[in-house]
């Protein structure tokens, strides 16, 4: 939690896997710290390139946007493929977020992606098992915003 609160207080950015997470974050309050929220999943180029590369839009969107969260927060609330991509980038040391929130929901790869994140050595907040979701990821970020504002 401390890493996330510090990132917000320092005006670092947040990158999300899906628009639902982004929509649930209190952006006006976050912007008072100088932070911004990015989600690239709806970009036309992401959809085109993901199809060509044989990957998911969520994974490619996170790969493309991850550098925007340098010393910031990456919040995954929907797609295990996005969390696996974050973990791959962490292992390759091509990204350096202050905190990763792992709350994808579902059964295929969900628990496994969270386990990989917890072993990464990077500060993280994880909703274990198949539970989670966009509202949970957004709520975690909003709680960090509240703590940063104290």
N, CA, C and O atoms as a GROMACS GRO file, in nm:
protein
  600
    1UNK      N    1   0.082  -0.119   0.000
    1UNK     CA    2   0.000   0.000   0.000
    1UNK      C    3   0.086   0.126   0.000
    1UNK      O    4   0.056   0.224  -0.067
    2UNK      N    5   0.195   0.121   0.076
    2UNK     CA    6   0.281   0.239   0.085
    2UNK      C    7   0.334   0.281  -0.051
    2UNK      O    8   0.339   0.400  -0.082
    3UNK      N    9   0.372   0.184  -0.133
    3UNK     CA   10   0.425   0.216  -0.266
    3UNK      C   11   0.319   0.284  -0.352
    3UNK      O   12   0.349   0.377  -0.427
    4UNK      N   13   0.195   0.238  -0.343
    4UNK     CA   14   0.086   0.297  -0.420
    4UNK      C   15   0.053   0.437  -0.372
    4UNK      O   16   0.032   0.527  -0.454
    5UNK      N   17   0.048   0.457  -0.242
    5UNK     CA   18   0.020   0.589  -0.186
    5UNK      C   19   0.129   0.687  -0.227
    5UNK      O   20   0.100   0.800  -0.267
    6UNK      N   21   0.254   0.644  -0.218
    6UNK     CA   22   0.366   0.731  -0.257
    6UNK      C   23   0.358   0.766  -0.405
    6UNK      O   24   0.380   0.881  -0.443
    7UNK      N   25   0.326   0.668  -0.489
    7UNK     CA   26   0.316   0.694  -0.633
    7UNK      C   27   0.209   0.799  -0.662
    7UNK      O   28   0.229   0.888  -0.745
    8UNK      N   29   0.097   0.790  -0.593
    8UNK     CA   30  -0.011   0.887  -0.614
    8UNK      C   31   0.033   1.024  -0.564
    8UNK      O   32   0.016   1.124  -0.634
    9UNK      N   33   0.088   1.030  -0.445
    9UNK     CA   34   0.135   1.159  -0.390
    9UNK      C   35   0.241   1.223  -0.479
    9UNK      O   36   0.250   1.345  -0.487
   10UNK      N   37   0.321   1.139  -0.546
   10UNK     CA   38   0.426   1.190  -0.634
   10UNK      C   39   0.374   1.224  -0.774
   10UNK      O   40   0.451   1.265  -0.860
   11UNK      N   41   0.243   1.208  -0.796
   11UNK     CA   42   0.184   1.244  -0.926
   11UNK      C   43   0.213   1.145  -1.038
   11UNK      O   44   0.210   1.182  -1.155
   12UNK      N   45   0.241   1.021  -1.003
   12UNK     CA   46   0.270   0.919  -1.105
   12UNK      C   47   0.140   0.869  -1.167
   12UNK      O   48   0.033   0.884  -1.110
   13UNK      N   49   0.152   0.812  -1.284
   13UNK     CA   50   0.036   0.769  -1.362
   13UNK      C   51  -0.013   0.631  -1.322
   13UNK      O   52   0.056   0.553  -1.256
   14UNK      N   53  -0.135   0.603  -1.365
   14UNK     CA   54  -0.197   0.473  -1.348
   14UNK      C   55  -0.233   0.420  -1.485
   14UNK      O   56  -0.287   0.493  -1.568
   15UNK      N   57  -0.202   0.293  -1.509
   15UNK     CA   58  -0.239   0.225  -1.634
   15UNK      C   59  -0.334   0.112  -1.597
   15UNK      O   60  -0.309   0.037  -1.504
   16UNK      N   61  -0.444   0.101  -1.671
   16UNK     CA   62  -0.541  -0.004  -1.646
   16UNK      C   63  -0.555  -0.094  -1.768
   16UNK      O   64  -0.520  -0.056  -1.880
   17UNK      N   65  -0.606  -0.215  -1.744
   17UNK     CA   66  -0.623  -0.309  -1.855
   17UNK      C   67  -0.750  -0.282  -1.934
   17UNK      O   68  -0.753  -0.305  -2.055
   18UNK      N   69  -0.856  -0.234  -1.868
   18UNK     CA   70  -0.983  -0.213  -1.937
   18UNK      C   71  -1.044  -0.080  -1.895
   18UNK      O   72  -1.011  -0.024  -1.790
   19UNK      N   73  -1.135  -0.031  -1.978
   19UNK     CA   74  -1.202   0.097  -1.954
   19UNK      C   75  -1.285   0.096  -1.826
   19UNK      O   76  -1.300   0.199  -1.762
   20UNK      N   77  -1.340  -0.021  -1.789
   20UNK     CA   78  -1.422  -0.029  -1.667
   20UNK      C   79  -1.340   0.007  -1.543
   20UNK      O   80  -1.390   0.073  -1.453
   21UNK      N   81  -1.215  -0.036  -1.538
   21UNK     CA   82  -1.129   0.000  -1.425
   21UNK      C   83  -1.105   0.151  -1.428
   21UNK      O   84  -1.119   0.219  -1.327
   22UNK      N   85  -1.070   0.201  -1.544
   22UNK     CA   86  -1.044   0.344  -1.558
   22UNK      C   87  -1.167   0.426  -1.518
   22UNK      O   88  -1.154   0.526  -1.447
   23UNK      N   89  -1.285   0.384  -1.562
   23UNK     CA   90  -1.408   0.458  -1.533
   23UNK      C   91  -1.440   0.458  -1.384
   23UNK      O   92  -1.502   0.552  -1.334
   24UNK      N   93  -1.400   0.355  -1.313
   24UNK     CA   94  -1.430   0.345  -1.171
   24UNK      C   95  -1.336   0.424  -1.080
   24UNK      O   96  -1.366   0.442  -0.962
   25UNK      N   97  -1.224   0.469  -1.135
   25UNK     CA   98  -1.127   0.544  -1.054
   25UNK      C   99  -1.168   0.691  -1.049
   25UNK      O  100  -1.204   0.751  -1.151
   26UNK      N  101  -1.162   0.747  -0.931
   26UNK     CA  102  -1.198   0.889  -0.914
   26UNK      C  103  -1.091   0.977  -0.976
   26UNK      O  104  -0.998   1.023  -0.909
   27UNK      N  105  -1.105   1.000  -1.106
   27UNK     CA  106  -1.005   1.071  -1.183
   27UNK      C  107  -0.984   1.215  -1.141
   27UNK      O  108  -0.871   1.264  -1.144
   28UNK      N  109  -1.091   1.284  -1.103
   28UNK     CA  110  -1.078   1.424  -1.063
   28UNK      C  111  -0.990   1.436  -0.939
   28UNK      O  112  -0.903   1.522  -0.932
   29UNK      N  113  -1.015   1.350  -0.843
   29UNK     CA  114  -0.934   1.350  -0.720
   29UNK      C  115  -0.790   1.311  -0.752
   29UNK      O  116  -0.695   1.371  -0.701
   30UNK      N  117  -0.774   1.210  -0.838
   30UNK     CA  118  -0.640   1.166  -0.877
   30UNK      C  119  -0.564   1.278  -0.947
   30UNK      O  120  -0.445   1.297  -0.923
   31UNK      N  121  -0.632   1.350  -1.034
   31UNK     CA  122  -0.564   1.457  -1.110
   31UNK      C  123  -0.517   1.570  -1.019
   31UNK      O  124  -0.427   1.645  -1.055
   32UNK      N  125  -0.578   1.583  -0.899
   32UNK     CA  126  -0.532   1.686  -0.806
   32UNK      C  127  -0.389   1.660  -0.758
   32UNK      O  128  -0.322   1.750  -0.708
   33UNK      N  129  -0.344   1.536  -0.774
   33UNK     CA  130  -0.206   1.501  -0.740
   33UNK      C  131  -0.112   1.515  -0.861
   33UNK      O  132   0.009   1.504  -0.848
   34UNK      N  133  -0.170   1.541  -0.979
   34UNK     CA  134  -0.092   1.551  -1.102
   34UNK      C  135  -0.083   1.421  -1.178
   34UNK      O  136  -0.010   1.410  -1.277
   35UNK      N  137  -0.158   1.321  -1.134
   35UNK     CA  138  -0.157   1.190  -1.198
   35UNK      C  139  -0.260   1.184  -1.310
   35UNK      O  140  -0.354   1.263  -1.314
   36UNK      N  141  -0.242   1.088  -1.400
   36UNK     CA  142  -0.338   1.063  -1.506
   36UNK      C  143  -0.361   0.913  -1.516
   36UNK      O  144  -0.283   0.833  -1.463
   37UNK      N  145  -0.468   0.875  -1.583
   37UNK     CA  146  -0.503   0.734  -1.601
   37UNK      C  147  -0.500   0.702  -1.750
   37UNK      O  148  -0.554   0.777  -1.831
   38UNK      N  149  -0.438   0.591  -1.784
   38UNK     CA  150  -0.429   0.549  -1.924
   38UNK      C  151  -0.484   0.408  -1.942
   38UNK      O  152  -0.459   0.319  -1.861
   39UNK      N  153  -0.560   0.391  -2.049
   39UNK     CA  154  -0.608   0.259  -2.091
   39UNK      C  155  -0.615   0.262  -2.243
   39UNK      O  156  -0.686   0.343  -2.301
   40UNK      N  157  -0.540   0.174  -2.307
   40UNK     CA  158  -0.530   0.177  -2.453
   40UNK      C  159  -0.610   0.068  -2.524
   40UNK      O  160  -0.600   0.054  -2.645
   41UNK      N  161  -0.688  -0.010  -2.451
   41UNK     CA  162  -0.752  -0.127  -2.509
   41UNK      C  163  -0.848  -0.092  -2.624
   41UNK      O  164  -0.869  -0.175  -2.713
   42UNK      N  165  -0.906   0.026  -2.624
   42UNK     CA  166  -1.002   0.063  -2.728
   42UNK      C  167  -0.937   0.128  -2.851
   42UNK      O  168  -1.006   0.161  -2.947
   43UNK      N  169  -0.806   0.144  -2.847
   43UNK     CA  170  -0.737   0.204  -2.961
   43UNK      C  171  -0.745   0.112  -3.083
   43UNK      O  172  -0.722  -0.008  -3.072
   44UNK      N  173  -0.779   0.168  -3.197
   44UNK     CA  174  -0.790   0.087  -3.320
   44UNK      C  175  -0.662   0.014  -3.352
   44UNK      O  176  -0.665  -0.102  -3.393
   45UNK      N  177  -0.549   0.080  -3.334
   45UNK     CA  178  -0.420   0.018  -3.366
   45UNK      C  179  -0.395  -0.103  -3.277
   45UNK      O  180  -0.336  -0.201  -3.322
   46UNK      N  181  -0.438  -0.098  -3.153
   46UNK     CA  182  -0.420  -0.212  -3.062
   46UNK      C  183  -0.497  -0.332  -3.114
   46UNK      O  184  -0.443  -0.442  -3.118
   47UNK      N  185  -0.622  -0.312  -3.154
   47UNK     CA  186  -0.704  -0.422  -3.206
   47UNK      C  187  -0.641  -0.481  -3.332
   47UNK      O  188  -0.634  -0.603  -3.346
   48UNK      N  189  -0.598  -0.396  -3.422
   48UNK     CA  190  -0.537  -0.442  -3.548
   48UNK      C  191  -0.408  -0.520  -3.520
   48UNK      O  192  -0.389  -0.630  -3.572
   49UNK      N  193  -0.321  -0.462  -3.439
   49UNK     CA  194  -0.192  -0.525  -3.412
   49UNK      C  195  -0.206  -0.654  -3.330
   49UNK      O  196  -0.132  -0.749  -3.352
   50UNK      N  197  -0.300  -0.656  -3.238
   50UNK     CA  198  -0.321  -0.778  -3.158
   50UNK      C  199  -0.362  -0.894  -3.248
   50UNK      O  200  -0.316  -1.006  -3.231
   51UNK      N  201  -0.448  -0.865  -3.342
   51UNK     CA  202  -0.492  -0.968  -3.436
   51UNK      C  203  -0.374  -1.018  -3.520
   51UNK      O  204  -0.358  -1.139  -3.538
   52UNK      N  205  -0.293  -0.928  -3.569
   52UNK     CA  206  -0.177  -0.965  -3.649
   52UNK      C  207  -0.074  -1.044  -3.569
   52UNK      O  208  -0.011  -1.136  -3.621
   53UNK      N  209  -0.058  -1.008  -3.439
   53UNK     CA  210   0.043  -1.071  -3.355
   53UNK      C  211  -0.008  -1.198  -3.285
   53UNK      O  212   0.069  -1.269  -3.221
   54UNK      N  213  -0.136  -1.225  -3.298
   54UNK     CA  214  -0.192  -1.344  -3.235
   54UNK      C  215  -0.197  -1.335  -3.084
   54UNK      O  216  -0.178  -1.435  -3.014
   55UNK      N  217  -0.222  -1.217  -3.033
   55UNK     CA  218  -0.232  -1.196  -2.889
   55UNK      C  219  -0.364  -1.128  -2.858
   55UNK      O  220  -0.441  -1.096  -2.949
   56UNK      N  221  -0.391  -1.107  -2.730
   56UNK     CA  222  -0.515  -1.040  -2.693
   56UNK      C  223  -0.496  -0.889  -2.693
   56UNK      O  224  -0.384  -0.839  -2.679
   57UNK      N  225  -0.606  -0.817  -2.710
   57UNK     CA  226  -0.600  -0.671  -2.704
   57UNK      C  227  -0.551  -0.626  -2.567
   57UNK      O  228  -0.473  -0.531  -2.556
   58UNK      N  229  -0.597  -0.694  -2.462
   58UNK     CA  230  -0.559  -0.655  -2.326
   58UNK      C  231  -0.408  -0.668  -2.305
   58UNK      O  232  -0.345  -0.578  -2.249
   59UNK      N  233  -0.351  -0.777  -2.350
   59UNK     CA  234  -0.206  -0.797  -2.334
   59UNK      C  235  -0.128  -0.693  -2.413
   59UNK      O  236  -0.031  -0.637  -2.362
   60UNK      N  237  -0.168  -0.667  -2.536
   60UNK     CA  238  -0.096  -0.570  -2.618
   60UNK      C  239  -0.115  -0.428  -2.565
   60UNK      O  240  -0.022  -0.348  -2.568
   61UNK      N  241  -0.234  -0.397  -2.518
   61UNK     CA  242  -0.259  -0.264  -2.463
   61UNK      C  243  -0.171  -0.238  -2.341
   61UNK      O  244  -0.115  -0.130  -2.326
   62UNK      N  245  -0.159  -0.337  -2.254
   62UNK     CA  246  -0.074  -0.322  -2.136
   62UNK      C  247   0.073  -0.312  -2.177
   62UNK      O  248   0.147  -0.229  -2.123
   63UNK      N  249   0.114  -0.394  -2.271
   63UNK     CA  250   0.253  -0.388  -2.317
   63UNK      C  251   0.284  -0.249  -2.373
   63UNK      O  252   0.392  -0.195  -2.348
   64UNK      N  253   0.192  -0.193  -2.447
   64UNK     CA  254   0.210  -0.063  -2.510
   64UNK      C  255   0.209   0.050  -2.408
   64UNK      O  256   0.285   0.146  -2.420
   65UNK      N  257   0.122   0.039  -2.308
   65UNK     CA  258   0.104   0.149  -2.212
   65UNK      C  259   0.190   0.137  -2.087
   65UNK      O  260   0.202   0.234  -2.012
   66UNK      N  261   0.250   0.023  -2.064
   66UNK     CA  262   0.319  -0.003  -1.936
   66UNK      C  263   0.424   0.102  -1.902
   66UNK      O  264   0.440   0.136  -1.784
   67UNK      N  265   0.495   0.151  -2.000
   67UNK     CA  266   0.599   0.251  -1.970
   67UNK      C  267   0.539   0.381  -1.917
   67UNK      O  268   0.608   0.460  -1.853
   68UNK      N  269   0.409   0.404  -1.943
   68UNK     CA  270   0.342   0.523  -1.889
   68UNK      C  271   0.326   0.514  -1.737
   68UNK      O  272   0.300   0.615  -1.671
   69UNK      N  273   0.341   0.394  -1.682
   69UNK     CA  274   0.327   0.373  -1.538
   69UNK      C  275   0.463   0.362  -1.470
   69UNK      O  276   0.473   0.303  -1.362
   70UNK      N  277   0.566   0.418  -1.530
   70UNK     CA  278   0.698   0.418  -1.467
   70UNK      C  279   0.688   0.479  -1.328
   70UNK      O  280   0.646   0.594  -1.314
   71UNK      N  281   0.724   0.404  -1.226
   71UNK     CA  282   0.712   0.444  -1.086
   71UNK      C  283   0.568   0.473  -1.043
   71UNK      O  284   0.544   0.533  -0.938
   72UNK      N  285   0.472   0.429  -1.125
   72UNK     CA  286   0.330   0.448  -1.097
   72UNK      C  287   0.263   0.316  -1.065
   72UNK      O  288   0.323   0.226  -1.007
   73UNK      N  289   0.137   0.307  -1.104
   73UNK     CA  290   0.055   0.192  -1.070
   73UNK      C  291  -0.002   0.128  -1.196
   73UNK      O  292  -0.049   0.198  -1.285
   74UNK      N  293   0.004  -0.004  -1.202
   74UNK     CA  294  -0.066  -0.080  -1.305
   74UNK      C  295  -0.179  -0.155  -1.235
   74UNK      O  296  -0.154  -0.233  -1.143
   75UNK      N  297  -0.302  -0.131  -1.279
   75UNK     CA  298  -0.418  -0.192  -1.216
   75UNK      C  299  -0.489  -0.285  -1.316
   75UNK      O  300  -0.544  -0.239  -1.416
   76UNK      N  301  -0.486  -0.414  -1.288
   76UNK     CA  302  -0.549  -0.514  -1.373
   76UNK      C  303  -0.674  -0.565  -1.303
   76UNK      O  304  -0.667  -0.621  -1.194
   77UNK      N  305  -0.790  -0.545  -1.366
   77UNK     CA  306  -0.915  -0.584  -1.304
   77UNK      C  307  -0.999  -0.677  -1.388
   77UNK      O  308  -1.109  -0.715  -1.348
   78UNK      N  309  -0.949  -0.715  -1.506
   78UNK     CA  310  -1.032  -0.797  -1.592
   78UNK      C  311  -0.958  -0.911  -1.658
   78UNK      O  312  -1.004  -1.026  -1.653
   79UNK      N  313  -0.846  -0.882  -1.720
   79UNK     CA  314  -0.783  -0.977  -1.813
   79UNK      C  315  -0.659  -1.044  -1.756
   79UNK      O  316  -0.556  -0.979  -1.735
   80UNK      N  317  -0.668  -1.175  -1.729
   80UNK     CA  318  -0.548  -1.247  -1.687
   80UNK      C  319  -0.434  -1.236  -1.789
   80UNK      O  320  -0.317  -1.236  -1.751
   81UNK      N  321  -0.468  -1.228  -1.919
   81UNK     CA  322  -0.362  -1.215  -2.021
   81UNK      C  323  -0.285  -1.086  -2.002
   81UNK      O  324  -0.164  -1.081  -2.027
   82UNK      N  325  -0.353  -0.980  -1.958
   82UNK     CA  326  -0.284  -0.854  -1.931
   82UNK      C  327  -0.190  -0.869  -1.812
   82UNK      O  328  -0.079  -0.817  -1.814
   83UNK      N  329  -0.235  -0.940  -1.709
   83UNK     CA  330  -0.150  -0.959  -1.592
   83UNK      C  331  -0.030  -1.048  -1.625
   83UNK      O  332   0.081  -1.022  -1.578
   84UNK      N  333  -0.051  -1.151  -1.705
   84UNK     CA  334   0.062  -1.233  -1.749
   84UNK      C  335   0.163  -1.147  -1.826
   84UNK      O  336   0.284  -1.164  -1.810
   85UNK      N  337   0.113  -1.055  -1.908
   85UNK     CA  338   0.203  -0.966  -1.984
   85UNK      C  339   0.280  -0.874  -1.890
   85UNK      O  340   0.400  -0.852  -1.910
   86UNK      N  341   0.214  -0.820  -1.790
   86UNK     CA  342   0.283  -0.738  -1.691
   86UNK      C  343   0.396  -0.819  -1.626
   86UNK      O  344   0.508  -0.770  -1.611
   87UNK      N  345   0.365  -0.940  -1.587
   87UNK     CA  346   0.465  -1.027  -1.522
   87UNK      C  347   0.582  -1.057  -1.616
   87UNK      O  348   0.697  -1.061  -1.572
   88UNK      N  349   0.553  -1.077  -1.744
   88UNK     CA  350   0.658  -1.101  -1.842
   88UNK      C  351   0.749  -0.978  -1.854
   88UNK      O  352   0.871  -0.990  -1.859
   89UNK      N  353   0.688  -0.860  -1.859
   89UNK     CA  354   0.764  -0.736  -1.869
   89UNK      C  355   0.845  -0.709  -1.743
   89UNK      O  356   0.957  -0.657  -1.750
   90UNK      N  357   0.789  -0.744  -1.628
   90UNK     CA  358   0.863  -0.730  -1.502
   90UNK      C  359   0.986  -0.820  -1.500
   90UNK      O  360   1.095  -0.779  -1.462
   91UNK      N  361   0.965  -0.944  -1.543
   91UNK     CA  362   1.076  -1.040  -1.545
   91UNK      C  363   1.186  -0.994  -1.640
   91UNK      O  364   1.304  -1.012  -1.613
   92UNK      N  365   1.146  -0.935  -1.753
   92UNK     CA  366   1.243  -0.885  -1.851
   92UNK      C  367   1.304  -0.751  -1.808
   92UNK      O  368   1.395  -0.700  -1.872
   93UNK      N  369   1.251  -0.697  -1.699
   93UNK     CA  370   1.298  -0.568  -1.645
   93UNK      C  371   1.281  -0.454  -1.745
   93UNK      O  372   1.362  -0.362  -1.750
   94UNK      N  373   1.173  -0.461  -1.825
   94UNK     CA  374   1.146  -0.354  -1.921
   94UNK      C  375   1.047  -0.252  -1.867
   94UNK      O  376   1.024  -0.148  -1.930
   95UNK      N  377   0.988  -0.280  -1.751
   95UNK     CA  378   0.900  -0.184  -1.686
   95UNK      C  379   0.936  -0.178  -1.538
   95UNK      O  380   0.993  -0.272  -1.482
   96UNK      N  381   0.900  -0.065  -1.475
   96UNK     CA  382   0.931  -0.048  -1.333
   96UNK      C  383   0.818   0.029  -1.264
   96UNK      O  384   0.834   0.145  -1.227
   97UNK      N  385   0.704  -0.037  -1.247
   97UNK     CA  386   0.596   0.029  -1.172
   97UNK      C  387   0.626   0.026  -1.022
   97UNK      O  388   0.702  -0.058  -0.975
   98UNK      N  389   0.566   0.118  -0.950
   98UNK     CA  390   0.580   0.117  -0.804
   98UNK      C  391   0.493   0.009  -0.743
   98UNK      O  392   0.527  -0.050  -0.641
   99UNK      N  393   0.378  -0.018  -0.809
   99UNK     CA  394   0.281  -0.113  -0.756
   99UNK      C  395   0.202  -0.174  -0.870
   99UNK      O  396   0.169  -0.107  -0.968
  100UNK      N  397   0.173  -0.304  -0.857
  100UNK     CA  398   0.083  -0.371  -0.951
  100UNK      C  399  -0.035  -0.425  -0.871
  100UNK      O  400  -0.018  -0.493  -0.770
  101UNK      N  401  -0.154  -0.392  -0.918
  101UNK     CA  402  -0.276  -0.444  -0.858
  101UNK      C  403  -0.324  -0.558  -0.947
  101UNK      O  404  -0.353  -0.538  -1.064
  102UNK      N  405  -0.332  -0.677  -0.890
  102UNK     CA  406  -0.373  -0.796  -0.964
  102UNK      C  407  -0.509  -0.843  -0.918
  102UNK      O  408  -0.521  -0.913  -0.817
  103UNK      N  409  -0.612  -0.804  -0.993
  103UNK     CA  410  -0.748  -0.842  -0.955
  103UNK      C  411  -0.830  -0.891  -1.074
  103UNK      O  412  -0.950  -0.867  -1.079
  104UNK      N  413  -0.766  -0.961  -1.172
  104UNK     CA  414  -0.848  -1.011  -1.281
  104UNK      C  415  -0.945  -1.116  -1.228
  104UNK      O  416  -0.918  -1.182  -1.128
  105UNK      N  417  -1.056  -1.130  -1.295
  105UNK     CA  418  -1.160  -1.222  -1.252
  105UNK      C  419  -1.177  -1.333  -1.354
  105UNK      O  420  -1.153  -1.313  -1.473
  106UNK      N  421  -1.216  -1.450  -1.309
  106UNK     CA  422  -1.243  -1.560  -1.402
  106UNK      C  423  -1.172  -1.686  -1.362
  106UNK      O  424  -1.117  -1.697  -1.252
  107UNK      N  425  -1.175  -1.782  -1.453
  107UNK     CA  426  -1.119  -1.912  -1.421
  107UNK      C  427  -0.997  -1.947  -1.505
  107UNK      O  428  -0.904  -2.008  -1.454
  108UNK      N  429  -0.994  -1.909  -1.632
  108UNK     CA  430  -0.884  -1.947  -1.720
  108UNK      C  431  -0.765  -1.852  -1.697
  108UNK      O  432  -0.768  -1.737  -1.740
  109UNK      N  433  -0.663  -1.902  -1.632
  109UNK     CA  434  -0.540  -1.826  -1.610
  109UNK      C  435  -0.547  -1.722  -1.500
  109UNK      O  436  -0.447  -1.657  -1.471
  110UNK      N  437  -0.661  -1.706  -1.440
  110UNK     CA  438  -0.679  -1.600  -1.341
  110UNK      C  439  -0.592  -1.622  -1.218
  110UNK      O  440  -0.506  -1.540  -1.187
  111UNK      N  441  -0.613  -1.731  -1.149
  111UNK     CA  442  -0.535  -1.760  -1.028
  111UNK      C  443  -0.387  -1.772  -1.060
  111UNK      O  444  -0.302  -1.725  -0.984
  112UNK      N  445  -0.356  -1.836  -1.172
  112UNK     CA  446  -0.216  -1.856  -1.211
  112UNK      C  447  -0.144  -1.722  -1.234
  112UNK      O  448  -0.029  -1.706  -1.194
  113UNK      N  449  -0.212  -1.627  -1.299
  113UNK     CA  450  -0.148  -1.498  -1.326
  113UNK      C  451  -0.119  -1.424  -1.196
  113UNK      O  452  -0.018  -1.355  -1.184
  114UNK      N  453  -0.209  -1.439  -1.099
  114UNK     CA  454  -0.190  -1.374  -0.969
  114UNK      C  455  -0.074  -1.438  -0.893
  114UNK      O  456   0.002  -1.369  -0.826
  115UNK      N  457  -0.062  -1.569  -0.904
  115UNK     CA  458   0.050  -1.639  -0.839
  115UNK      C  459   0.183  -1.593  -0.896
  115UNK      O  460   0.279  -1.571  -0.822
  116UNK      N  461   0.190  -1.579  -1.028
  116UNK     CA  462   0.314  -1.532  -1.092
  116UNK      C  463   0.347  -1.391  -1.042
  116UNK      O  464   0.463  -1.362  -1.013
  117UNK      N  465   0.246  -1.305  -1.033
  117UNK     CA  466   0.270  -1.169  -0.984
  117UNK      C  467   0.324  -1.170  -0.841
  117UNK      O  468   0.418  -1.098  -0.810
  118UNK      N  469   0.264  -1.252  -0.755
  118UNK     CA  470   0.308  -1.255  -0.615
  118UNK      C  471   0.451  -1.304  -0.601
  118UNK      O  472   0.519  -1.270  -0.504
  119UNK      N  473   0.499  -1.383  -0.697
  119UNK     CA  474   0.637  -1.431  -0.694
  119UNK      C  475   0.735  -1.335  -0.761
  119UNK      O  476   0.856  -1.359  -0.759
  120UNK      N  477   0.685  -1.227  -0.820
  120UNK     CA  478   0.770  -1.138  -0.898
  120UNK      C  479   0.864  -1.052  -0.814
  120UNK      O  480   0.965  -1.003  -0.865
  121UNK      N  481   0.832  -1.034  -0.687
  121UNK     CA  482   0.914  -0.949  -0.603
  121UNK      C  483   0.878  -0.802  -0.612
  121UNK      O  484   0.938  -0.720  -0.543
  122UNK      N  485   0.782  -0.768  -0.696
  122UNK     CA  486   0.737  -0.630  -0.712
  122UNK      C  487   0.624  -0.604  -0.612
  122UNK      O  488   0.540  -0.691  -0.591
  123UNK      N  489   0.620  -0.487  -0.551
  123UNK     CA  490   0.508  -0.458  -0.462
  123UNK      C  491   0.376  -0.479  -0.534
  123UNK      O  492   0.356  -0.431  -0.646
  124UNK      N  493   0.285  -0.552  -0.468
  124UNK     CA  494   0.158  -0.581  -0.534
  124UNK      C  495   0.046  -0.596  -0.432
  124UNK      O  496   0.069  -0.627  -0.315
  125UNK      N  497  -0.073  -0.572  -0.479
  125UNK     CA  498  -0.195  -0.601  -0.405
  125UNK      C  499  -0.270  -0.700  -0.493
  125UNK      O  500  -0.300  -0.671  -0.609
  126UNK      N  501  -0.302  -0.816  -0.437
  126UNK     CA  502  -0.362  -0.924  -0.516
  126UNK      C  503  -0.489  -0.974  -0.450
  126UNK      O  504  -0.495  -0.992  -0.328
  127UNK      N  505  -0.591  -0.995  -0.531
  127UNK     CA  506  -0.712  -1.062  -0.486
  127UNK      C  507  -0.694  -1.208  -0.528
  127UNK      O  508  -0.704  -1.241  -0.646
  128UNK      N  509  -0.666  -1.294  -0.431
  128UNK     CA  510  -0.633  -1.433  -0.461
  128UNK      C  511  -0.751  -1.509  -0.519
  128UNK      O  512  -0.867  -1.476  -0.495
  129UNK      N  513  -0.718  -1.612  -0.596
  129UNK     CA  514  -0.819  -1.700  -0.653
  129UNK      C  515  -0.885  -1.642  -0.776
  129UNK      O  516  -0.828  -1.558  -0.845
  130UNK      N  517  -1.006  -1.689  -0.803
  130UNK     CA  518  -1.079  -1.650  -0.925
  130UNK      C  519  -1.157  -1.521  -0.908
  130UNK      O  520  -1.216  -1.471  -1.004
  131UNK      N  521  -1.159  -1.467  -0.788
  131UNK     CA  522  -1.238  -1.346  -0.762
  131UNK      C  523  -1.160  -1.220  -0.797
  131UNK      O  524  -1.038  -1.222  -0.810
  132UNK      N  525  -1.235  -1.113  -0.810
  132UNK     CA  526  -1.176  -0.984  -0.842
  132UNK      C  527  -1.270  -0.908  -0.932
  132UNK      O  528  -1.392  -0.909  -0.911
  133UNK      N  529  -1.215  -0.844  -1.032
  133UNK     CA  530  -1.295  -0.772  -1.129
  133UNK      C  531  -1.262  -0.625  -1.135
  133UNK      O  532  -1.190  -0.572  -1.050
  134UNK      N  533  -1.316  -0.560  -1.235
  134UNK     CA  534  -1.291  -0.418  -1.256
  134UNK      C  535  -1.333  -0.332  -1.137
  134UNK      O  536  -1.257  -0.243  -1.098
  135UNK      N  537  -1.452  -0.355  -1.078
  135UNK     CA  538  -1.489  -0.273  -0.963
  135UNK      C  539  -1.394  -0.290  -0.844
  135UNK      O  540  -1.368  -0.196  -0.770
  136UNK      N  541  -1.341  -0.411  -0.828
  136UNK     CA  542  -1.248  -0.437  -0.718
  136UNK      C  543  -1.117  -0.363  -0.743
  136UNK      O  544  -1.064  -0.298  -0.652
  137UNK      N  545  -1.064  -0.371  -0.863
  137UNK     CA  546  -0.939  -0.301  -0.896
  137UNK      C  547  -0.955  -0.150  -0.880
  137UNK      O  548  -0.867  -0.084  -0.825
  138UNK      N  549  -1.068  -0.097  -0.927
  138UNK     CA  550  -1.093   0.047  -0.912
  138UNK      C  551  -1.107   0.085  -0.765
  138UNK      O  552  -1.058   0.190  -0.724
  139UNK      N  553  -1.174   0.001  -0.686
  139UNK     CA  554  -1.190   0.029  -0.544
  139UNK      C  555  -1.055   0.031  -0.472
  139UNK      O  556  -1.033   0.113  -0.383
  140UNK      N  557  -0.966  -0.057  -0.510
  140UNK     CA  558  -0.832  -0.058  -0.449
  140UNK      C  559  -0.760   0.072  -0.481
  140UNK      O  560  -0.700   0.133  -0.392
  141UNK      N  561  -0.765   0.116  -0.607
  141UNK     CA  562  -0.700   0.242  -0.645
  141UNK      C  563  -0.764   0.357  -0.569
  141UNK      O  564  -0.694   0.445  -0.518
  142UNK      N  565  -0.897   0.359  -0.560
  142UNK     CA  566  -0.966   0.468  -0.490
  142UNK      C  567  -0.928   0.471  -0.342
  142UNK      O  568  -0.916   0.578  -0.283
  143UNK      N  569  -0.911   0.355  -0.281
  143UNK     CA  570  -0.866   0.350  -0.141
  143UNK      C  571  -0.726   0.408  -0.128
  143UNK      O  572  -0.697   0.479  -0.031
  144UNK      N  573  -0.639   0.379  -0.224
  144UNK     CA  574  -0.504   0.436  -0.222
  144UNK      C  575  -0.509   0.589  -0.238
  144UNK      O  576  -0.432   0.661  -0.175
  145UNK      N  577  -0.600   0.636  -0.323
  145UNK     CA  578  -0.618   0.782  -0.340
  145UNK      C  579  -0.661   0.844  -0.208
  145UNK      O  580  -0.609   0.948  -0.168
  146UNK      N  581  -0.756   0.779  -0.140
  146UNK     CA  582  -0.802   0.830  -0.010
  146UNK      C  583  -0.686   0.835   0.090
  146UNK      O  584  -0.671   0.934   0.162
  147UNK      N  585  -0.606   0.731   0.094
  147UNK     CA  586  -0.491   0.728   0.185
  147UNK      C  587  -0.389   0.836   0.149
  147UNK      O  588  -0.330   0.899   0.238
  148UNK      N  589  -0.369   0.859   0.021
  148UNK     CA  590  -0.274   0.961  -0.023
  148UNK      C  591  -0.322   1.101   0.016
  148UNK      O  592  -0.241   1.192   0.034
  149UNK      N  593  -0.452   1.117   0.028
  149UNK     CA  594  -0.511   1.247   0.057
  149UNK      C  595  -0.514   1.277   0.208
  149UNK      O  596  -0.557   1.385   0.248
  150UNK      N  597  -0.471   1.184   0.288
  150UNK     CA  598  -0.476   1.206   0.436
  150UNK      C  599  -0.360   1.290   0.483
  150UNK      O  600  -0.348   1.318   0.602
   0.00000   0.00000   0.00000
